Structures are given as C-alpha cells and as structure tokens.
Amino acid sequence: MSQENKKNSKIICIIPAAGESSRFKNGNKLFSNITENEDVISSTVRNFNNLKLIDEIFIGSSPNKNKLINSKLSRF
C-alpha cells in the first residue's frame, strides 16, 4: 500500500453483538456487569474506543437490542 493510500485509509471496528446468549444463565451477557459500574458491551466499546488507530466503531446487534445498546453507549 502506498503512503498516500495509508493516509486516506480508515480503520473500522465491527463488534458482533446480535447473539441471544441462550446458554448464559443470567440473561443477555452483553448487559452483565463485569465491574461494579460497567457491563460487557460498554467495556468492549470503551477498550476499542481508547485505541487511537480506530476511526469508527460499528455494533452489529438485533433490532430489539438497539435502544438498550444506544442508551448504554450514549457516553461514548
């Protein structure tokens, strides 16, 4: 890849989050707390968001989870 193409490139992160967590006993694992103040999806997005080389983050989720995910990630 030429230097010019590298300057015009974007790095995009896609986080798959459409699963139903059917084997997980405590509801949907995306929304389970891993610390006192943070759930799995928030922690995942925060970690990728902290990587300065990533330009955009997309979350692939089920339509019925969009509102909840958006509310949890509104601070990012």
PDB file with SEQRES, HELIX, SHEET and CRYST1 records, atoms N, CA, C and O in Angstrom:
SEQRES   1 A   76  MET SER GLN GLU ASN LYS LYS ASN SER LYS ILE ILE CYS          
SEQRES   2 A   76  ILE ILE PRO ALA ALA GLY GLU SER SER ARG PHE LYS ASN          
SEQRES   3 A   76  GLY ASN LYS LEU PHE SER ASN ILE THR GLU ASN GLU ASP          
SEQRES   4 A   76  VAL ILE SER SER THR VAL ARG ASN PHE ASN ASN LEU LYS          
SEQRES   5 A   76  LEU ILE ASP GLU ILE PHE ILE GLY SER SER PRO ASN LYS          
SEQRES   6 A   76  ASN LYS LEU ILE ASN SER LYS LEU SER ARG PHE                  
HELIX    1 AA1 GLN A    3  ASN A    8  1                                   6    
HELIX    2 AA2 LYS A   29  PHE A   31  5                                   3    
HELIX    3 AA3 VAL A   40  ASN A   49  1                                  10    
HELIX    4 AA4 PRO A   63  LYS A   65  5                                   3    
HELIX    5 AA5 ASN A   66  LYS A   72  1                                   7    
SHEET    1 AA1 2 ILE A  12  ALA A  17  0                                        
SHEET    2 AA1 2 GLU A  56  SER A  61  1                                        
CRYST1    1.000    1.000    1.000  90.00  90.00  90.00 P 1           1          
ATOM      1  N   MET A   1       0.847  -1.173   0.000  1.00  0.00           N  
ATOM      2  CA  MET A   1       0.000   0.000   0.000  1.00  0.00           C  
ATOM      3  C   MET A   1       0.894   1.238   0.000  1.00  0.00           C  
ATOM      4  O   MET A   1       1.844   1.324   0.779  1.00  0.00           O  
ATOM      5  N   SER A   2       0.594   2.170  -0.855  1.00  0.00           N  
ATOM      6  CA  SER A   2       1.397   3.386  -0.932  1.00  0.00           C  
ATOM      7  C   SER A   2       1.135   4.275   0.284  1.00  0.00           C  
ATOM      8  O   SER A   2       0.135   4.108   0.983  1.00  0.00           O  
ATOM      9  N   GLN A   3       2.041   5.218   0.527  1.00  0.00           N  
ATOM     10  CA  GLN A   3       1.886   6.138   1.654  1.00  0.00           C  
ATOM     11  C   GLN A   3       0.610   6.971   1.516  1.00  0.00           C  
ATOM     12  O   GLN A   3      -0.060   7.256   2.508  1.00  0.00           O  
ATOM     13  N   GLU A   4       0.280   7.357   0.284  1.00  0.00           N  
ATOM     14  CA  GLU A   4      -0.930   8.150   0.065  1.00  0.00           C  
ATOM     15  C   GLU A   4      -2.181   7.354   0.416  1.00  0.00           C  
ATOM     16  O   GLU A   4      -3.106   7.891   1.026  1.00  0.00           O  
ATOM     17  N   ASN A   5      -2.218   6.079   0.036  1.00  0.00           N  
ATOM     18  CA  ASN A   5      -3.365   5.232   0.373  1.00  0.00           C  
ATOM     19  C   ASN A   5      -3.480   5.042   1.878  1.00  0.00           C  
ATOM     20  O   ASN A   5      -4.590   5.005   2.408  1.00  0.00           O  
ATOM     21  N   LYS A   6      -2.354   4.922   2.578  1.00  0.00           N  
ATOM     22  CA  LYS A   6      -2.388   4.772   4.029  1.00  0.00           C  
ATOM     23  C   LYS A   6      -2.990   6.005   4.690  1.00  0.00           C  
ATOM     24  O   LYS A   6      -3.737   5.883   5.661  1.00  0.00           O  
ATOM     25  N   LYS A   7      -2.674   7.191   4.176  1.00  0.00           N  
ATOM     26  CA  LYS A   7      -3.218   8.428   4.742  1.00  0.00           C  
ATOM     27  C   LYS A   7      -4.724   8.500   4.564  1.00  0.00           C  
ATOM     28  O   LYS A   7      -5.421   9.049   5.417  1.00  0.00           O  
ATOM     29  N   ASN A   8      -5.233   7.958   3.476  1.00  0.00           N  
ATOM     30  CA  ASN A   8      -6.658   8.023   3.173  1.00  0.00           C  
ATOM     31  C   ASN A   8      -7.436   6.821   3.700  1.00  0.00           C  
ATOM     32  O   ASN A   8      -8.651   6.750   3.518  1.00  0.00           O  
ATOM     33  N   SER A   9      -6.766   5.887   4.343  1.00  0.00           N  
ATOM     34  CA  SER A   9      -7.429   4.694   4.858  1.00  0.00           C  
ATOM     35  C   SER A   9      -8.098   4.974   6.189  1.00  0.00           C  
ATOM     36  O   SER A   9      -7.672   5.841   6.952  1.00  0.00           O  
ATOM     37  N   LYS A  10      -9.149   4.224   6.450  1.00  0.00           N  
ATOM     38  CA  LYS A  10      -9.844   4.279   7.727  1.00  0.00           C  
ATOM     39  C   LYS A  10      -9.804   2.893   8.337  1.00  0.00           C  
ATOM     40  O   LYS A  10      -9.898   1.888   7.632  1.00  0.00           O  
ATOM     41  N   ILE A  11      -9.664   2.846   9.633  1.00  0.00           N  
ATOM     42  CA  ILE A  11      -9.737   1.560  10.330  1.00  0.00           C  
ATOM     43  C   ILE A  11     -11.069   1.524  11.054  1.00  0.00           C  
ATOM     44  O   ILE A  11     -11.373   2.386  11.877  1.00  0.00           O  
ATOM     45  N   ILE A  12     -11.853   0.512  10.731  1.00  0.00           N  
ATOM     46  CA  ILE A  12     -13.191   0.362  11.280  1.00  0.00           C  
ATOM     47  C   ILE A  12     -13.240  -0.904  12.122  1.00  0.00           C  
ATOM     48  O   ILE A  12     -12.712  -1.944  11.728  1.00  0.00           O  
ATOM     49  N   CYS A  13     -13.869  -0.808  13.268  1.00  0.00           N  
ATOM     50  CA  CYS A  13     -14.052  -1.950  14.160  1.00  0.00           C  
ATOM     51  C   CYS A  13     -15.518  -2.363  14.106  1.00  0.00           C  
ATOM     52  O   CYS A  13     -16.410  -1.526  14.248  1.00  0.00           O  
ATOM     53  N   ILE A  14     -15.765  -3.650  13.902  1.00  0.00           N  
ATOM     54  CA  ILE A  14     -17.129  -4.176  13.915  1.00  0.00           C  
ATOM     55  C   ILE A  14     -17.230  -5.131  15.094  1.00  0.00           C  
ATOM     56  O   ILE A  14     -16.500  -6.119  15.173  1.00  0.00           O  
ATOM     57  N   ILE A  15     -18.142  -4.825  16.009  1.00  0.00           N  
ATOM     58  CA  ILE A  15     -18.344  -5.657  17.192  1.00  0.00           C  
ATOM     59  C   ILE A  15     -19.631  -6.450  17.002  1.00  0.00           C  
ATOM     60  O   ILE A  15     -20.715  -5.867  16.981  1.00  0.00           O  
ATOM     61  N   PRO A  16     -19.527  -7.776  16.863  1.00  0.00           N  
ATOM     62  CA  PRO A  16     -20.740  -8.589  16.717  1.00  0.00           C  
ATOM     63  C   PRO A  16     -21.439  -8.714  18.075  1.00  0.00           C  
ATOM     64  O   PRO A  16     -20.841  -9.167  19.051  1.00  0.00           O  
ATOM     65  N   ALA A  17     -22.698  -8.310  18.122  1.00  0.00           N  
ATOM     66  CA  ALA A  17     -23.436  -8.323  19.390  1.00  0.00           C  
ATOM     67  C   ALA A  17     -24.904  -8.696  19.174  1.00  0.00           C  
ATOM     68  O   ALA A  17     -25.786  -8.169  19.851  1.00  0.00           O  
ATOM     69  N   ALA A  18     -25.160  -9.593  18.244  1.00  0.00           N  
ATOM     70  CA  ALA A  18     -26.543  -9.930  17.906  1.00  0.00           C  
ATOM     71  C   ALA A  18     -26.999 -11.245  18.522  1.00  0.00           C  
ATOM     72  O   ALA A  18     -28.143 -11.658  18.332  1.00  0.00           O  
ATOM     73  N   GLY A  19     -26.116 -11.901  19.255  1.00  0.00           N  
ATOM     74  CA  GLY A  19     -26.477 -13.194  19.841  1.00  0.00           C  
ATOM     75  C   GLY A  19     -27.532 -13.069  20.917  1.00  0.00           C  
ATOM     76  O   GLY A  19     -27.773 -11.986  21.451  1.00  0.00           O  
ATOM     77  N   GLU A  20     -28.153 -14.182  21.227  1.00  0.00           N  
ATOM     78  CA  GLU A  20     -29.217 -14.205  22.232  1.00  0.00           C  
ATOM     79  C   GLU A  20     -28.721 -14.679  23.598  1.00  0.00           C  
ATOM     80  O   GLU A  20     -29.485 -14.663  24.562  1.00  0.00           O  
ATOM     81  N   SER A  21     -27.468 -15.098  23.701  1.00  0.00           N  
ATOM     82  CA  SER A  21     -26.908 -15.591  24.968  1.00  0.00           C  
ATOM     83  C   SER A  21     -27.757 -16.713  25.547  1.00  0.00           C  
ATOM     84  O   SER A  21     -27.997 -16.752  26.754  1.00  0.00           O  
ATOM     85  N   SER A  22     -28.207 -17.611  24.706  1.00  0.00           N  
ATOM     86  CA  SER A  22     -29.141 -18.652  25.138  1.00  0.00           C  
ATOM     87  C   SER A  22     -28.533 -19.621  26.162  1.00  0.00           C  
ATOM     88  O   SER A  22     -29.269 -20.198  26.963  1.00  0.00           O  
ATOM     89  N   ARG A  23     -27.225 -19.808  26.153  1.00  0.00           N  
ATOM     90  CA  ARG A  23     -26.596 -20.704  27.124  1.00  0.00           C  
ATOM     91  C   ARG A  23     -26.175 -19.988  28.400  1.00  0.00           C  
ATOM     92  O   ARG A  23     -25.814 -20.628  29.387  1.00  0.00           O  
ATOM     93  N   PHE A  24     -26.221 -18.664  28.379  1.00  0.00           N  
ATOM     94  CA  PHE A  24     -25.827 -17.864  29.532  1.00  0.00           C  
ATOM     95  C   PHE A  24     -26.993 -17.826  30.509  1.00  0.00           C  
ATOM     96  O   PHE A  24     -28.111 -17.485  30.123  1.00  0.00           O  
ATOM     97  N   LYS A  25     -26.753 -18.163  31.739  1.00  0.00           N  
ATOM     98  CA  LYS A  25     -27.844 -18.329  32.713  1.00  0.00           C  
ATOM     99  C   LYS A  25     -28.442 -17.024  33.227  1.00  0.00           C  
ATOM    100  O   LYS A  25     -29.575 -17.028  33.707  1.00  0.00           O  
ATOM    101  N   ASN A  26     -27.726 -15.920  33.145  1.00  0.00           N  
ATOM    102  CA  ASN A  26     -28.164 -14.675  33.778  1.00  0.00           C  
ATOM    103  C   ASN A  26     -28.626 -13.623  32.777  1.00  0.00           C  
ATOM    104  O   ASN A  26     -28.194 -12.474  32.867  1.00  0.00           O  
ATOM    105  N   GLY A  27     -29.480 -13.971  31.838  1.00  0.00           N  
ATOM    106  CA  GLY A  27     -29.960 -13.010  30.847  1.00  0.00           C  
ATOM    107  C   GLY A  27     -28.977 -12.856  29.697  1.00  0.00           C  
ATOM    108  O   GLY A  27     -28.264 -13.799  29.354  1.00  0.00           O  
ATOM    109  N   ASN A  28     -28.938 -11.691  29.112  1.00  0.00           N  
ATOM    110  CA  ASN A  28     -28.042 -11.440  27.992  1.00  0.00           C  
ATOM    111  C   ASN A  28     -26.681 -10.997  28.514  1.00  0.00           C  
ATOM    112  O   ASN A  28     -26.586 -10.010  29.243  1.00  0.00           O  
ATOM    113  N   LYS A  29     -25.634 -11.716  28.148  1.00  0.00           N  
ATOM    114  CA  LYS A  29     -24.302 -11.430  28.710  1.00  0.00           C  
ATOM    115  C   LYS A  29     -23.757 -10.069  28.303  1.00  0.00           C  
ATOM    116  O   LYS A  29     -22.876  -9.540  28.980  1.00  0.00           O  
ATOM    117  N   LEU A  30     -24.255  -9.488  27.217  1.00  0.00           N  
ATOM    118  CA  LEU A  30     -23.812  -8.144  26.833  1.00  0.00           C  
ATOM    119  C   LEU A  30     -24.060  -7.124  27.929  1.00  0.00           C  
ATOM    120  O   LEU A  30     -23.300  -6.168  28.089  1.00  0.00           O  
ATOM    121  N   PHE A  31     -25.121  -7.334  28.677  1.00  0.00           N  
ATOM    122  CA  PHE A  31     -25.541  -6.367  29.672  1.00  0.00           C  
ATOM    123  C   PHE A  31     -25.184  -6.789  31.094  1.00  0.00           C  
ATOM    124  O   PHE A  31     -25.590  -6.138  32.057  1.00  0.00           O  
ATOM    125  N   SER A  32     -24.431  -7.871  31.228  1.00  0.00           N  
ATOM    126  CA  SER A  32     -23.979  -8.318  32.551  1.00  0.00           C  
ATOM    127  C   SER A  32     -22.799  -7.473  32.992  1.00  0.00           C  
ATOM    128  O   SER A  32     -21.896  -7.177  32.209  1.00  0.00           O  
ATOM    129  N   ASN A  33     -22.823  -7.097  34.240  1.00  0.00           N  
ATOM    130  CA  ASN A  33     -21.736  -6.283  34.773  1.00  0.00           C  
ATOM    131  C   ASN A  33     -20.467  -7.112  34.936  1.00  0.00           C  
ATOM    132  O   ASN A  33     -20.497  -8.237  35.435  1.00  0.00           O  
ATOM    133  N   ILE A  34     -19.348  -6.527  34.499  1.00  0.00           N  
ATOM    134  CA  ILE A  34     -18.051  -7.159  34.729  1.00  0.00           C  
ATOM    135  C   ILE A  34     -17.275  -6.407  35.804  1.00  0.00           C  
ATOM    136  O   ILE A  34     -16.315  -6.924  36.375  1.00  0.00           O  
ATOM    137  N   THR A  35     -17.706  -5.189  36.066  1.00  0.00           N  
ATOM    138  CA  THR A  35     -17.236  -4.432  37.220  1.00  0.00           C  
ATOM    139  C   THR A  35     -18.487  -3.836  37.863  1.00  0.00           C  
ATOM    140  O   THR A  35     -19.597  -4.024  37.365  1.00  0.00           O  
ATOM    141  N   GLU A  36     -18.308  -3.134  38.947  1.00  0.00           N  
ATOM    142  CA  GLU A  36     -19.461  -2.555  39.634  1.00  0.00           C  
ATOM    143  C   GLU A  36     -20.222  -1.566  38.753  1.00  0.00           C  
ATOM    144  O   GLU A  36     -21.439  -1.428  38.875  1.00  0.00           O  
ATOM    145  N   ASN A  37     -19.503  -0.882  37.868  1.00  0.00           N  
ATOM    146  CA  ASN A  37     -20.119   0.193  37.074  1.00  0.00           C  
ATOM    147  C   ASN A  37     -20.136  -0.042  35.573  1.00  0.00           C  
ATOM    148  O   ASN A  37     -20.536   0.849  34.824  1.00  0.00           O  
ATOM    149  N   GLU A  38     -19.713  -1.220  35.109  1.00  0.00           N  
ATOM    150  CA  GLU A  38     -19.587  -1.387  33.659  1.00  0.00           C  
ATOM    151  C   GLU A  38     -19.988  -2.790  33.230  1.00  0.00           C  
ATOM    152  O   GLU A  38     -19.611  -3.787  33.847  1.00  0.00           O  
ATOM    153  N   ASP A  39     -20.770  -2.836  32.147  1.00  0.00           N  
ATOM    154  CA  ASP A  39     -21.185  -4.116  31.586  1.00  0.00           C  
ATOM    155  C   ASP A  39     -20.270  -4.503  30.424  1.00  0.00           C  
ATOM    156  O   ASP A  39     -19.374  -3.749  30.046  1.00  0.00           O  
ATOM    157  N   VAL A  40     -20.508  -5.675  29.872  1.00  0.00           N  
ATOM    158  CA  VAL A  40     -19.639  -6.234  28.835  1.00  0.00           C  
ATOM    159  C   VAL A  40     -19.590  -5.351  27.589  1.00  0.00           C  
ATOM    160  O   VAL A  40     -18.504  -5.057  27.089  1.00  0.00           O  
ATOM    161  N   ILE A  41     -20.739  -4.925  27.081  1.00  0.00           N  
ATOM    162  CA  ILE A  41     -20.746  -4.145  25.836  1.00  0.00           C  
ATOM    163  C   ILE A  41     -20.077  -2.788  26.041  1.00  0.00           C  
ATOM    164  O   ILE A  41     -19.342  -2.329  25.166  1.00  0.00           O  
ATOM    165  N   SER A  42     -20.316  -2.145  27.172  1.00  0.00           N  
ATOM    166  CA  SER A  42     -19.685  -0.853  27.439  1.00  0.00           C  
ATOM    167  C   SER A  42     -18.178  -0.991  27.555  1.00  0.00           C  
ATOM    168  O   SER A  42     -17.431  -0.165  27.029  1.00  0.00           O  
ATOM    169  N   SER A  43     -17.730  -2.030  28.241  1.00  0.00           N  
ATOM    170  CA  SER A  43     -16.291  -2.267  28.392  1.00  0.00           C  
ATOM    171  C   SER A  43     -15.628  -2.535  27.043  1.00  0.00           C  
ATOM    172  O   SER A  43     -14.541  -2.031  26.759  1.00  0.00           O  
ATOM    173  N   THR A  44     -16.294  -3.331  26.226  1.00  0.00           N  
ATOM    174  CA  THR A  44     -15.751  -3.661  24.904  1.00  0.00           C  
ATOM    175  C   THR A  44     -15.604  -2.403  24.051  1.00  0.00           C  
ATOM    176  O   THR A  44     -14.554  -2.174  23.451  1.00  0.00           O  
ATOM    177  N   VAL A  45     -16.650  -1.597  23.999  1.00  0.00           N  
ATOM    178  CA  VAL A  45     -16.606  -0.374  23.193  1.00  0.00           C  
ATOM    179  C   VAL A  45     -15.568   0.596  23.758  1.00  0.00           C  
ATOM    180  O   VAL A  45     -14.816   1.205  22.997  1.00  0.00           O  
ATOM    181  N   ARG A  46     -15.518   0.743  25.068  1.00  0.00           N  
ATOM    182  CA  ARG A  46     -14.539   1.641  25.688  1.00  0.00           C  
ATOM    183  C   ARG A  46     -13.118   1.225  25.318  1.00  0.00           C  
ATOM    184  O   ARG A  46     -12.290   2.069  24.976  1.00  0.00           O  
ATOM    185  N   ASN A  47     -12.838  -0.069  25.387  1.00  0.00           N  
ATOM    186  CA  ASN A  47     -11.491  -0.541  25.058  1.00  0.00           C  
ATOM    187  C   ASN A  47     -11.117  -0.261  23.605  1.00  0.00           C  
ATOM    188  O   ASN A  47      -9.999   0.171  23.324  1.00  0.00           O  
ATOM    189  N   PHE A  48     -12.039  -0.503  22.686  1.00  0.00           N  
ATOM    190  CA  PHE A  48     -11.745  -0.198  21.284  1.00  0.00           C  
ATOM    191  C   PHE A  48     -11.694   1.311  21.052  1.00  0.00           C  
ATOM    192  O   PHE A  48     -10.880   1.791  20.262  1.00  0.00           O  
ATOM    193  N   ASN A  49     -12.547   2.049  21.728  1.00  0.00           N  
ATOM    194  CA  ASN A  49     -12.582   3.500  21.585  1.00  0.00           C  
ATOM    195  C   ASN A  49     -11.275   4.136  22.063  1.00  0.00           C  
ATOM    196  O   ASN A  49     -10.868   5.178  21.550  1.00  0.00           O  
ATOM    197  N   ASN A  50     -10.627   3.519  23.030  1.00  0.00           N  
ATOM    198  CA  ASN A  50      -9.353   4.031  23.550  1.00  0.00           C  
ATOM    199  C   ASN A  50      -8.182   3.801  22.594  1.00  0.00           C  
ATOM    200  O   ASN A  50      -7.128   4.418  22.747  1.00  0.00           O  
ATOM    201  N   LEU A  51      -8.358   2.932  21.625  1.00  0.00           N  
ATOM    202  CA  LEU A  51      -7.313   2.705  20.625  1.00  0.00           C  
ATOM    203  C   LEU A  51      -7.376   3.838  19.609  1.00  0.00           C  
ATOM    204  O   LEU A  51      -8.332   3.931  18.839  1.00  0.00           O  
ATOM    205  N   LYS A  52      -6.403   4.665  19.602  1.00  0.00           N  
ATOM    206  CA  LYS A  52      -6.426   5.863  18.748  1.00  0.00           C  
ATOM    207  C   LYS A  52      -6.365   5.540  17.258  1.00  0.00           C  
ATOM    208  O   LYS A  52      -6.654   6.405  16.430  1.00  0.00           O  
ATOM    209  N   LEU A  53      -5.999   4.325  16.908  1.00  0.00           N  
ATOM    210  CA  LEU A  53      -5.899   3.987  15.486  1.00  0.00           C  
ATOM    211  C   LEU A  53      -7.245   3.627  14.869  1.00  0.00           C  
ATOM    212  O   LEU A  53      -7.340   3.527  13.646  1.00  0.00           O  
ATOM    213  N   ILE A  54      -8.287   3.430  15.671  1.00  0.00           N  
ATOM    214  CA  ILE A  54      -9.600   3.078  15.145  1.00  0.00           C  
ATOM    215  C   ILE A  54     -10.403   4.349  14.878  1.00  0.00           C  
ATOM    216  O   ILE A  54     -10.540   5.207  15.750  1.00  0.00           O  
ATOM    217  N   ASP A  55     -10.927   4.453  13.665  1.00  0.00           N  
ATOM    218  CA  ASP A  55     -11.672   5.641  13.250  1.00  0.00           C  
ATOM    219  C   ASP A  55     -13.166   5.545  13.548  1.00  0.00           C  
ATOM    220  O   ASP A  55     -13.793   6.543  13.904  1.00  0.00           O  
ATOM    221  N   GLU A  56     -13.737   4.353  13.406  1.00  0.00           N  
ATOM    222  CA  GLU A  56     -15.171   4.171  13.626  1.00  0.00           C  
ATOM    223  C   GLU A  56     -15.426   2.818  14.246  1.00  0.00           C  
ATOM    224  O   GLU A  56     -14.701   1.853  14.004  1.00  0.00           O  
ATOM    225  N   ILE A  57     -16.476   2.767  15.053  1.00  0.00           N  
ATOM    226  CA  ILE A  57     -16.894   1.506  15.667  1.00  0.00           C  
ATOM    227  C   ILE A  57     -18.348   1.257  15.284  1.00  0.00           C  
ATOM    228  O   ILE A  57     -19.204   2.128  15.440  1.00  0.00           O  
ATOM    229  N   PHE A  58     -18.612   0.061  14.781  1.00  0.00           N  
ATOM    230  CA  PHE A  58     -19.967  -0.351  14.452  1.00  0.00           C  
ATOM    231  C   PHE A  58     -20.317  -1.555  15.320  1.00  0.00           C  
ATOM    232  O   PHE A  58     -19.480  -2.423  15.565  1.00  0.00           O  
ATOM    233  N   ILE A  59     -21.549  -1.595  15.777  1.00  0.00           N  
ATOM    234  CA  ILE A  59     -22.015  -2.716  16.579  1.00  0.00           C  
ATOM    235  C   ILE A  59     -23.132  -3.398  15.822  1.00  0.00           C  
ATOM    236  O   ILE A  59     -24.153  -2.787  15.510  1.00  0.00           O  
ATOM    237  N   GLY A  60     -22.930  -4.664  15.532  1.00  0.00           N  
ATOM    238  CA  GLY A  60     -23.958  -5.457  14.863  1.00  0.00           C  
ATOM    239  C   GLY A  60     -24.846  -6.074  15.920  1.00  0.00           C  
ATOM    240  O   GLY A  60     -24.429  -6.988  16.631  1.00  0.00           O  
ATOM    241  N   SER A  61     -26.082  -5.575  16.029  1.00  0.00           N  
ATOM    242  CA  SER A  61     -26.977  -6.083  17.066  1.00  0.00           C  
ATOM    243  C   SER A  61     -28.347  -6.396  16.488  1.00  0.00           C  
ATOM    244  O   SER A  61     -28.668  -6.026  15.359  1.00  0.00           O  
ATOM    245  N   SER A  62     -29.133  -7.076  17.280  1.00  0.00           N  
ATOM    246  CA  SER A  62     -30.512  -7.356  16.901  1.00  0.00           C  
ATOM    247  C   SER A  62     -31.336  -6.089  17.049  1.00  0.00           C  
ATOM    248  O   SER A  62     -31.079  -5.298  17.956  1.00  0.00           O  
ATOM    249  N   PRO A  63     -32.315  -5.874  16.186  1.00  0.00           N  
ATOM    250  CA  PRO A  63     -33.129  -4.656  16.270  1.00  0.00           C  
ATOM    251  C   PRO A  63     -33.761  -4.456  17.650  1.00  0.00           C  
ATOM    252  O   PRO A  63     -33.920  -3.319  18.094  1.00  0.00           O  
ATOM    253  N   ASN A  64     -34.119  -5.536  18.324  1.00  0.00           N  
ATOM    254  CA  ASN A  64     -34.764  -5.393  19.632  1.00  0.00           C  
ATOM    255  C   ASN A  64     -33.784  -4.968  20.729  1.00  0.00           C  
ATOM    256  O   ASN A  64     -34.214  -4.645  21.837  1.00  0.00           O  
ATOM    257  N   LYS A  65     -32.491  -4.960  20.450  1.00  0.00           N  
ATOM    258  CA  LYS A  65     -31.495  -4.536  21.437  1.00  0.00           C  
ATOM    259  C   LYS A  65     -30.932  -3.146  21.148  1.00  0.00           C  
ATOM    260  O   LYS A  65     -30.206  -2.595  21.975  1.00  0.00           O  
ATOM    261  N   ASN A  66     -31.252  -2.579  20.003  1.00  0.00           N  
ATOM    262  CA  ASN A  66     -30.664  -1.296  19.594  1.00  0.00           C  
ATOM    263  C   ASN A  66     -30.868  -0.190  20.613  1.00  0.00           C  
ATOM    264  O   ASN A  66     -29.920   0.521  20.946  1.00  0.00           O  
ATOM    265  N   LYS A  67     -32.083  -0.029  21.115  1.00  0.00           N  
ATOM    266  CA  LYS A  67     -32.373   1.053  22.057  1.00  0.00           C  
ATOM    267  C   LYS A  67     -31.548   0.913  23.336  1.00  0.00           C  
ATOM    268  O   LYS A  67     -30.970   1.886  23.821  1.00  0.00           O  
ATOM    269  N   LEU A  68     -31.499  -0.302  23.876  1.00  0.00           N  
ATOM    270  CA  LEU A  68     -30.751  -0.543  25.102  1.00  0.00           C  
ATOM    271  C   LEU A  68     -29.258  -0.329  24.896  1.00  0.00           C  
ATOM    272  O   LEU A  68     -28.597   0.282  25.735  1.00  0.00           O  
ATOM    273  N   ILE A  69     -28.727  -0.824  23.798  1.00  0.00           N  
ATOM    274  CA  ILE A  69     -27.303  -0.633  23.497  1.00  0.00           C  
ATOM    275  C   ILE A  69     -27.009   0.857  23.333  1.00  0.00           C  
ATOM    276  O   ILE A  69     -26.027   1.354  23.884  1.00  0.00           O  
ATOM    277  N   ASN A  70     -27.835   1.564  22.594  1.00  0.00           N  
ATOM    278  CA  ASN A  70     -27.625   3.010  22.395  1.00  0.00           C  
ATOM    279  C   ASN A  70     -27.642   3.765  23.722  1.00  0.00           C  
ATOM    280  O   ASN A  70     -26.843   4.679  23.926  1.00  0.00           O  
ATOM    281  N   SER A  71     -28.545   3.388  24.620  1.00  0.00           N  
ATOM    282  CA  SER A  71     -28.606   4.091  25.904  1.00  0.00           C  
ATOM    283  C   SER A  71     -27.368   3.804  26.740  1.00  0.00           C  
ATOM    284  O   SER A  71     -26.881   4.701  27.428  1.00  0.00           O  
ATOM    285  N   LYS A  72     -26.849   2.592  26.702  1.00  0.00           N  
ATOM    286  CA  LYS A  72     -25.653   2.246  27.457  1.00  0.00           C  
ATOM    287  C   LYS A  72     -24.403   2.912  26.890  1.00  0.00           C  
ATOM    288  O   LYS A  72     -23.450   3.184  27.621  1.00  0.00           O  
ATOM    289  N   LEU A  73     -24.412   3.171  25.587  1.00  0.00           N  
ATOM    290  CA  LEU A  73     -23.220   3.710  24.936  1.00  0.00           C  
ATOM    291  C   LEU A  73     -23.309   5.206  24.654  1.00  0.00           C  
ATOM    292  O   LEU A  73     -22.456   5.753  23.954  1.00  0.00           O  
ATOM    293  N   SER A  74     -24.310   5.860  25.178  1.00  0.00           N  
ATOM    294  CA  SER A  74     -24.507   7.281  24.882  1.00  0.00           C  
ATOM    295  C   SER A  74     -23.334   8.141  25.355  1.00  0.00           C  
ATOM    296  O   SER A  74     -23.157   9.249  24.848  1.00  0.00           O  
ATOM    297  N   ARG A  75     -22.540   7.674  26.297  1.00  0.00           N  
ATOM    298  CA  ARG A  75     -21.414   8.466  26.813  1.00  0.00           C  
ATOM    299  C   ARG A  75     -20.194   8.427  25.895  1.00  0.00           C  
ATOM    300  O   ARG A  75     -19.254   9.196  26.099  1.00  0.00           O  
ATOM    301  N   PHE A  76     -20.187   7.560  24.900  1.00  0.00           N  
ATOM    302  CA  PHE A  76     -19.016   7.443  24.026  1.00  0.00           C  
ATOM    303  C   PHE A  76     -19.116   8.373  22.863  1.00  0.00           C  
ATOM    304  O   PHE A  76     -18.218   8.409  22.022  1.00  0.00           O  
TER     305      PHE A  76                                                      
END                                                                             
